[in-house]
Amino acid sequence: MLSRRGFLSLAGMLGTAALAGCAPASEKAGELSTTLFCFDTVCTLRGVMPQEALDGAAALCDRFEQLFSRTIETSDVARINAAGGEPVEVAEETADLIAKALGYCEASDGRFDITIGAVSQLWDFHNEVVPDHADIEAALAHVDWHAVQTDGMTVRLLDPKAAIDLGGIAKGWIADALIAYFAGEGVESACVNLGGNVAVLGSKPDGSPWRVGIQDPDSAEGEGLIARIEIADGSVVTSGLYERSFERDGRRYWHILDPKTGYPVETSIESASIYASASIDGDGYTKTLFFMEPAEGIAYLESLGLAGLIATSDGELLATENSTFELL
């Protein structure tokens, strides 16, 4: 256990070298980057590659958003939710993401549940809307990941009033898909930053590891880092209560919802970071940690062979034995 006050968050934007989640030390010929707003966050793609590869990755981001968004009426997810229990043919990517997401639902004993959509669609963290208790209670009857049936590229909700929400895991799948795309294009050095998910391919152009910054969200405008980790290949994912939250009548509400209550999870964990070879593992397992006591969460990560940091509400940092995060 480490004692140092501060919460954890991946550096969400790459505006300066000091706050860079995965910024090379210097710009060289052949290094390209682009910044997009998608998946409800600022995303940065960069690396040594031809313009065509970078454009292709940006196009993939748009495709994935059009497939996975719960709020885009023509998306695969929205069509499944609106089908009234009828089977829906979806894209190969959607079928793969849902099938993998169900594995994390099972591994978490339902603490992570992609049918939380019946409840999450009632909440509005941007406009600070707290749903009526009666509406939450009614929606809870339709939260059960066992209701999702997959067969190849067909997805069906056995409960016609259930609703899928992939917001808790989609960015991990997308980050992995973008890294796989770059590798298929022959790119040897690349970094994908999707806000809370950073994934890298190979080392930086100069051969040194990528440096992923963990910033202190308590500081002004998110400035200042409290930890960092150097990686070559792999992904670092941070989930935190501060990412989307608001206060109402003296109570703080955050976006990680408990499938059992329909309200924000009651937890002593403020933030969790995981380093893993696959970004989807970081997404799938960080959410589960908020349903555990901090020490239990550390033991859980170690049982999975994952490296991580957990920040508690009383200011402590707990690290797995194999952690390579460096406190600043």
C-alpha positions, 0 to 999 in steps of 0.5 A: 500500500502506498500513501499519497493523496490523489486520484488517477486518470489517464491523460485524456488529451495530448496537447503538450508533452508534459501531459501527453498520454503517449506523445513521442519526444520529438516530431520526426519525418513520417510521424503523423497524428490526428485528433477526433471527437468520437465515443463521447471523448477526444481521441488522438491517433498518431504514429509513423505511417503513411497518410492513407493508414491514418485516414483509414484508422479515422474512418474506422473510428467513425464506423465503430461509432455508427455501429456501437452507439446506443443513441444513434438510431441506425446503429446495430445496438439501437436496432437490437434495442428497438427490435422488441425481442426479434433477432437482428442481423449485425455487423461482424464487429458488433457480434464480436464485441457483444460476444466478448462483452458477455464474457466479462459479464459472466466473469464479474458475476453480473457486476458488469452487465451490458443490459444496464442500458434499460437504466442508463438511458434514464440517467443524463450526466451531461444535463445532471438528470436524476431519474425518478426512483419508480422509473429506475425500479421498473427498468431494473426488472430488465437488466440481466445479461443472460437475456442477450442471445448471440448466434453468429452475426445475429443478436436477440434480446430474450426480454423485449424491454431489455436494452444493451449499452456497450459504453463500458467496454466498447472503447477497449475493443475499439483500441485493440481493433485500431492497433490490429489495423495499424499492424496489418498496414505494416505500421511498427510505431503507433499510439491510440488515445481514446480518453481513458484508453491508451493502446500502443504498437511497438515502441516510440519512433526513437526506440524508447518505450511510450510513456503513459501519464496518469494525471491528477483530476483534482488539479486545475483543468486536469494539469499535473501528473501523479503517476506514469508508466512506460510501455512498448505494446499493450494498453493502459486503461483508467476508470474513475468516478470523476469522469462523469459526475455531478452533485445534487442536493448534497449528493454526488452521482457518478456514471458507474451504475450498479446493475442491482440498484440502478444507482451509482455504485457505492464504493470506496474506490475513486479510480483504478488503472490497469496495464494489460496486453489487451485494452478490452481487458482493462475496460472489462475489469476496471469497472468490476473493481468498483464493486470490491473493497480496494484490497479485494480488487488488488487481489482480483487483479493479481489473480488475473495476472494484471498490473494495476493501481487503485486510488481510494477515497481516503487518499491511499494508493494500492498497487499490485505486486507486478505494478510498474506504475511510477508515482511522481 
